[in-house]
């Protein structure tokens, strides 16, 4: 989970291990090659499900003819109408997968794993964090389709009932707290529920949950103002901050700002402390250090733009929303352009069973996390040709990445990987849809306008 290194990275949205955390995330070659088949509720080996666009077909033919690989930044991007059509078709397949793969108890994901070895767990309590965060992410993605689809509405009601029954998710130990992902996405989910008039029947209960989760985040905020999922060798009531991560902290700033929009503000000082933490990790290249322990190693491979493209989106967004100097509209657009230009590095990492084994120590677990926050960045970025192109590119990337069964996948975290990635991808397409629709409408109007 979520992406979660990014959130899920070490979470899942998010939840694996930072580059120096010494994770035990390993797997045998057979499980790797099979695409993680065998876990309950999981899909098939990742494949490109959506037919190639006209532009993509031409690019593929060119690559086959010349024997060269075209980097993502140079691949043709579909036009407005085609981009919208493909994005909506992908979202429809994704929704069908979600509904078909909801567990009987209403949750999403499972502790089962086809791998011989998994990521560092510490205690079995970590599964409660993974499971809750994953289910919250998928329920979040169900809110929009539930407005018009009875099956989605029923699945959402079952999912919310399961989440409500979980109560507060605690830390696995003083060292390990993947629960940060649960708190982050419960806040996001609760905020979206309160903003949805059609879910008024849930408002009272989820306002209470939102108030609880905001206070938990303040309580578990580290001494340096950030949040993380580990605090090795510094066990205490509050984390030391020595291992706070930029992306966890920024994702929580984003969540807390959204909560404030629904009238549930964080305690005084929470956001100010968090912003200072993220600012300390900002690098002049536009990237952000992985964590506070790495903020002085600006030349480290994972702190370069090629290694940080999946996490810098949420960091730039958080600073922009807090009106921090240098996090303006240009910085937002440039950040997504960096993701596009450096995309081949994070692409190579997607689906790999070892975290941070790819170039620039990218890891798959923040692949869809990063793309989701890139969509959020585009929501806030200045309108214009640059944003239009990036929105179509990002939507096309989601269509290309979708599996044949309708799911998405970026990292094998027990049996949660397909569900949390699908939740992120669905939210990404939901955010992009109005931008794509506006572009398609404008293109249609231009085509219908009489020639001068």
C-alpha positions in Angstrom: 0.0 0.0 0.0 -0.2 0.9 -0.3 2.4 2.7 -1.9 2.2 1.8 0.1 7.5 2.4 0.1 6.0 4.9 -0.5 3.6 4.3 1.6 2.9 1.1 0.4 6.4 0.5 -0.4 7.2 -0.5 2.9 3.7 -0.9 3.7 2.8 -2.5 1.0 0.6 1.7 -0.2 2.2 1.3 0.8 4.8 -1.1 3.3 8.2 -2.5 2.7 11.5 -1.4 3.7 13.5 1.7 3.1 16.8 1.3 1.2 18.8 0.8 4.4 16.2 -0.9 6.6 17.5 -4.5 6.0 14.2 -5.9 5.0 13.8 -9.7 4.7 11.7 -9.3 1.6 12.8 -12.2 -0.6 11.0 -14.8 -2.6 11.9 -17.9 -4.6 12.4 -17.7 -8.3 9.4 -19.9 -9.1 7.0 -17.6 -7.3 8.5 -14.6 -9.0 8.3 -16.0 -12.4 4.7 -17.1 -12.0 3.6 -13.6 -11.4 2.4 -14.5 -7.8 -0.2 -16.9 -8.9 -1.6 -19.0 -6.1 -2.5 -16.5 -3.5 -6.2 -16.4 -2.7 -7.9 -13.5 -4.3 -5.0 -12.7 -6.6 -5.1 -12.3 -10.3 -3.0 -13.7 -13.1 0.5 -12.7 -14.2 0.5 -9.0 -15.1 0.0 -8.4 -18.8 -1.0 -5.4 -20.9 -4.8 -6.0 -21.1 -5.9 -2.9 -23.1 -5.4 -3.1 -26.8 -2.7 -0.8 -28.1 -3.7 2.7 -29.2 -3.1 3.8 -32.8 -0.1 5.8 -31.6 1.1 2.9 -29.4 0.8 0.4 -32.2 3.0 2.6 -34.4 5.5 2.9 -31.6 5.6 -0.8 -31.1 6.0 -1.5 -34.8 8.9 1.0 -34.9 10.6 -0.7 -31.9 10.2 -4.1 -33.5 11.6 -2.9 -36.8 14.6 -1.0 -35.4 15.3 -3.2 -32.5 15.4 -0.2 -30.1 13.3 0.6 -27.1 11.4 3.9 -27.0 11.5 5.5 -23.5 8.1 6.4 -22.1 8.8 10.1 -22.4 9.2 9.7 -26.1 6.2 7.4 -26.8 3.2 8.9 -28.6 0.3 9.9 -26.4 -3.3 9.2 -27.5 -5.5 12.0 -28.6 -8.2 13.3 -26.2 -11.1 11.1 -27.4 -9.0 7.9 -27.5 -7.4 8.7 -24.1 -10.8 9.2 -22.5 -12.3 6.0 -24.0 -9.4 3.9 -22.9 -9.3 5.3 -19.4 -13.0 4.7 -18.9 -12.8 1.2 -20.3 -9.9 0.4 -17.9 -11.9 1.8 -15.0 -14.9 -0.4 -15.9 -12.7 -3.5 -15.9 -11.1 -2.5 -12.6 -14.5 -2.1 -11.0 -15.5 -5.5 -12.1 -12.3 -7.0 -10.6 -12.9 -5.2 -7.3 -16.5 -6.5 -7.0 -15.5 -10.0 -8.0 -12.6 -10.1 -5.5 -14.2 -8.7 -2.4 -13.8 -11.2 0.4 -16.9 -12.7 2.1 -16.4 -10.6 5.2 -16.4 -7.4 3.1 -12.6 -6.7 3.2 -10.1 -6.7 0.4 -6.7 -8.5 0.3 -5.4 -11.4 2.4 -2.5 -12.5 4.5 -2.0 -15.5 2.3 1.1 -15.5 0.1 2.5 -17.7 -2.6 6.1 -16.8 -1.7 8.4 -18.8 0.4 9.6 -15.7 2.2 8.0 -12.3 2.7 8.8 -8.8 3.9 9.7 -8.1 7.5 6.6 -8.5 9.6 7.8 -8.2 13.2 4.5 -9.5 14.7 1.3 -10.8 13.2 -0.3 -7.5 14.2 1.2 -6.1 11.0 -1.3 -8.0 9.0 -4.1 -6.0 10.6 -2.4 -2.8 9.4 -1.9 -4.2 5.8 -5.5 -5.5 5.7 -7.1 -2.4 7.0 -5.1 0.0 4.8 -5.8 -2.1 1.7 -9.5 -2.3 2.4 -9.7 1.4 3.1 -8.0 2.2 -0.3 -10.3 0.0 -2.2 -13.4 1.3 -0.5 -12.1 4.8 -1.3 -12.1 3.8 -5.0 -15.6 2.5 -4.7 -17.2 5.8 -3.6 -17.5 7.3 -7.1 -18.8 4.2 -8.9 -21.2 3.6 -6.0 -23.2 6.7 -7.1 -24.6 4.9 -10.1 -23.7 1.2 -9.8 -25.8 -0.9 -7.3 -23.2 -3.6 -7.1 -20.5 -1.1 -6.3 -22.7 0.5 -3.7 -23.3 -2.9 -2.0 -19.6 -3.7 -2.1 -18.9 -0.3 -0.5 -21.4 -0.9 2.3 -19.9 -4.3 3.1 -16.4 -2.8 3.1 -17.3 0.1 5.4 -19.0 -2.3 7.8 -15.8 -4.4 8.0 -13.6 -1.4 8.5 -15.9 0.0 11.2 -15.6 -3.3 13.1 -11.8 -3.2 13.2 -11.5 -0.3 15.7 -8.2 1.5 16.1 -5.3 -0.2 14.5 -2.2 -0.2 16.7 1.5 -0.6 16.2 2.9 -4.1 15.8 5.7 -3.2 18.2 7.8 -0.2 19.2 10.0 -0.9 16.2 7.4 -1.5 13.5 4.2 0.4 12.7 2.8 -0.3 9.3 -0.3 1.0 10.9 0.7 4.4 9.6 -0.8 3.3 6.3 -4.1 2.4 8.0 -4.4 5.8 9.6 -3.5 7.7 6.4 -6.1 6.0 4.3 -8.8 5.8 6.9 -8.5 9.6 7.1 -8.8 9.9 3.3 -11.7 7.4 3.2 -13.6 9.1 6.0 -13.1 12.5 4.5 -14.4 11.4 1.1 -17.4 9.7 2.8 -18.3 13.0 4.6 -18.0 14.9 1.3 -20.5 12.5 -0.4 -24.2 13.4 0.1 -25.3 10.0 -1.1 -23.5 8.4 1.9 -25.3 10.5 4.5 -26.3 7.4 6.4 -22.6 6.8 7.1 -21.7 10.4 8.1 -22.1 10.3 11.8 -20.1 7.1 12.3 -17.3 8.1 10.0 -17.0 11.5 11.4 -16.2 9.8 14.7 -13.7 7.6 13.0 -12.1 10.6 11.3 -11.8 12.4 14.6 -10.2 9.3 16.2 -7.7 8.8 13.3 -6.6 12.5 13.2 -5.7 12.3 16.9 -3.9 9.0 16.4 -1.7 10.6 13.8 -0.8 13.5 16.1 0.0 11.0 18.9 2.2 9.0 16.6 4.0 11.9 15.0 7.7 11.6 15.5 10.0 14.0 17.3 11.2 15.4 14.0 7.7 16.1 12.8 7.3 13.2 10.4 5.9 9.8 10.1 7.3 6.4 9.1 6.7 2.7 9.5 9.9 1.8 11.4 11.9 3.2 14.3 14.6 0.6 14.9 16.7 1.0 18.0 14.7 4.0 19.3 11.7 2.4 20.9 9.5 4.9 22.8 6.0 6.1 23.2 6.5 8.4 20.2 8.9 7.6 17.3 12.2 9.4 17.3 11.9 10.6 13.8 15.3 9.1 12.8 13.5 7.0 10.2 10.7 9.3 9.1 10.1 9.1 5.4 9.3 12.0 3.1 6.4 10.3 1.3 4.7 9.0 4.5 4.9 12.5 6.0 3.7 14.2 2.8 0.8 11.7 2.3 -0.4 12.5 5.9 -0.2 16.2 5.3 -2.4 15.7 2.3 -4.8 13.6 4.3 -4.9 16.0 7.2 -5.6 19.0 4.9 -8.5 17.0 3.4 -9.8 16.2 6.9 -9.7 19.9 7.8 -11.9 20.6 4.8 -14.6 18.5 6.4 -14.2 20.3 9.7 -11.9 17.9 11.5 -8.6 19.9 12.0 -5.4 18.4 13.4 -4.2 19.7 16.8 -2.2 22.9 16.7 1.4 22.4 15.5 0.8 19.1 13.7 1.0 20.4 10.2 3.7 23.0 10.8 5.9 20.3 12.3 5.3 18.0 9.4 6.0 20.6 6.8 9.4 21.4 8.4 10.2 17.7 8.2 9.4 17.5 4.5 11.2 20.7 3.7 14.4 19.3 5.3 14.3 16.5 2.8 13.8 18.7 -0.3 16.7 18.5 -2.8 17.4 21.2 -5.4 16.9 18.8 -8.3 13.2 18.6 -7.4 13.5 15.2 -5.7 13.1 14.5 -2.0 15.3 12.3 0.2 13.8 8.9 1.1 13.9 9.6 4.8 15.4 11.8 7.5 18.3 9.4 7.9 19.2 10.0 4.3 18.6 13.7 3.9 22.3 14.6 3.9 23.1 12.0 1.2 21.7 14.0 -1.7 23.9 12.2 -4.2 22.7 8.8 -3.2 21.2 6.9 -6.2 17.8 6.6 -4.5 17.8 10.4 -3.7 18.3 11.3 -7.4 15.3 12.2 -9.5 15.5 8.8 -11.3 15.1 7.1 -7.9 12.6 9.5 -6.4 10.1 10.0 -9.2 7.5 7.9 -7.5 7.6 9.7 -4.2 8.4 13.3 -5.1 4.8 13.9 -6.4 3.2 13.7 -3.0 6.0 15.8 -1.4 5.6 18.6 -3.9 1.8 18.5 -3.6 2.0 18.7 0.2 4.3 21.7 0.2 2.2 23.3 -2.5 -0.9 23.0 -0.5 0.9 24.4 2.5 2.0 27.4 0.3 5.7 26.7 0.8 8.0 28.8 -1.4 9.2 27.0 -4.4 6.3 24.5 -4.6 4.4 26.5 -7.1 2.5 25.5 -10.3 5.7 25.1 -12.2 7.1 22.8 -9.6 4.0 20.7 -9.8 4.1 20.3 -13.6 7.9 19.7 -13.6 7.5 16.9 -11.0 5.1 15.0 -13.2 7.4 15.6 -16.2 10.2 14.1 -14.2 8.0 11.0 -13.5 7.4 10.7 -17.3 11.0 11.3 -18.3 12.4 8.8 -15.7 9.5 6.4 -16.0 11.6 3.5 -17.4 13.4 3.2 -14.1 10.3 2.8 -12.0 8.7 0.6 -14.7 11.6 -1.8 -14.4 11.0 -2.0 -10.6 7.3 -2.8 -11.0 6.4 -6.4 -10.0 9.9 -7.3 -8.8 9.9 -9.4 -5.7 13.0 -7.8 -4.0 12.5 -4.2 -2.8 15.0 -1.7 -4.2 16.8 -4.1 -6.4 16.1 -2.1 -9.6 18.1 0.9 -11.0 18.4 3.8 -8.6 17.0 1.5 -6.0 13.4 2.0 -7.2 10.9 -0.4 -5.7 7.6 -1.5 -7.1 5.6 -0.8 -3.9 5.4 2.9 -4.6 4.6 2.6 -8.3 0.8 3.1 -8.1 1.2 5.3 -5.0 3.3 7.7 -7.1 1.0 7.7 -10.1 -2.0 8.4 -7.8 -0.4 11.4 -6.3 0.8 12.5 -9.8 -2.9 12.7 -10.7 -3.6 14.7 -7.6 -0.7 17.0 -8.6 -2.3 17.6 -12.0 -5.6 18.5 -10.3 -3.8 21.4 -8.6 -1.4 22.3 -11.5 -2.1 25.2 -13.9 -4.4 24.3 -16.8 -2.8 24.4 -20.2 -1.1 22.2 -22.9 1.5 20.8 -20.5 -1.1 19.6 -18.1 -3.3 18.2 -20.9 -0.5 16.2 -22.3 0.6 14.8 -18.9 -3.0 13.9 -18.0 -3.4 11.9 -21.2 0.0 10.3 -20.7 -0.8 9.3 -17.1 -4.2 7.8 -18.1 -2.6 5.9 -20.9 0.0 4.5 -18.5 -2.8 3.2 -16.3 -4.4 1.5 -19.3 -1.1 -0.1 -20.4 -0.4 -1.3 -16.9 -3.7 -3.0 -16.3 -3.7 -6.8 -16.1 -5.8 -9.0 -18.3 -8.3 -9.7 -15.5 -8.9 -6.0 -14.8 -6.6 -5.7 -11.8 -3.4 -3.7 -11.4 -0.2 -4.9 -9.5 3.1 -3.4 -8.5 4.6 -5.3 -5.6 4.0 -8.8 -4.0 3.0 -7.9 -0.4 1.5 -11.1 1.0 -2.0 -11.2 -0.6 -2.6 -7.5 -0.6 -0.7 -6.4 -3.7 -3.4 -6.7 -6.4 -6.1 -5.1 -4.2 -4.2 -2.0 -3.0 -2.7 -1.3 -6.5 -6.1 -1.6 -8.1 -7.5 0.9 -5.5 -4.7 3.4 -6.3 -5.2 2.9 -10.1 -8.9 3.4 -9.9 -8.5 6.6 -7.9 -6.0 7.8 -10.4 -8.4 7.3 -13.3 -11.2 8.9 -11.3 -9.2 12.1 -10.8 -8.1 12.2 -14.4 -11.5 11.6 -15.9 -12.8 15.2 -15.7 -9.6 16.5 -17.3 -9.8 14.0 -20.1 -13.5 14.7 -20.7 -12.8 18.4 -20.9 -10.0 17.8 -23.5 -12.2 15.5 -25.5 -15.1 18.0 -25.4 -12.9 20.8 -26.6 -11.4 18.7 -29.4 -14.9 17.7 -30.5 -16.0 21.3 -30.5 -12.9 22.3 -32.5 -13.6 19.6 -35.1 -17.2 20.8 -35.5 -16.3 24.4 -35.9 -16.6 25.5 -39.6 -13.3 26.1 -41.3 -12.5 29.8 -41.8 
